[in-house]
Amino acid sequence: MLTMNIKNLRQEAGLSQMDLACRMGVIRSAVANWESEISLPMTRDLPRLARVLGCTISDLFVDSPGSGQASPSA
């Protein structure tokens, strides 16, 4: 399963949540929600997010641990 890597990329770019929010035109809590995956950025905003963070769209996603493993049956 893929998860978002926004927090790490934001920190590597030296941006606060407020900095990223201002550059993306959203409120700071939206960035916090993206980072905790309560909500996710809209697909159409991914190219801009990648530009702001200095990465590729692919870099925004990482494989979560245990990805691809079947869940144990009961």
N, C-alpha and C positions, 0 to 999 in steps of 0.2 A: 504494500500500500504506500502511496506517495503522501508525504506531508509537506507543508510549506516551510521554507527556510528563511522567512522574512526577518526574524529577530537577529539571527546570526549575521545576515548580510547587512542589515541596518547598522549593527554595532561595528562591523568591519569598515563600513563607509563613514563611521564617525558621526552618525546622525542620531538625534534623540527621536523619540516617538513624535514629538511635536514638530520637529524639523521635517520628518517624512510626511506627516499629515499635511503640513503647509504646502509642500511640494506636490502632493497628490490631490490637493483640494478637498480633503476630508477632515473630520474632526479627530483629535488625538485618540479618543476611545475606539474609533474604527480601526486604527493601526493596532491598538492593544488587542482588539478582538481578532484581527488577522493573525497576530502572533500566537494567540492561544487557540486559534482555529474555532472560535465561537462563531465567527463568520469569515468569509473569504472575499478577497477582492474580486470585482467583476472581471470576467475574461477579457473584455475589451480594454481594461486598465493594465493588464499584465505587461504589454510592451513599455508603457510609460514607467511602471514600477521598476522594471528591469533597468531602464535607462537611469532613473534616479539612483538606484542602488549600484550602478556600474557593473551589471552582470548580464547574463543571458536569461531568457525566459526559462530555459531548462534548469539554470542554477537556482531558480526560485523553489524548486522541488527536490526533495531527498527521499530515498527509500527509508521507510520506518523499520526498526528492528523487527525481525520475524516475518518480514514481508514474503508473501508467496507460500507460507506454510499453512497447511490445513488445520482447522481448529479440531481439538480432540472430540471424538464422538462420545455421547453419553451412554 
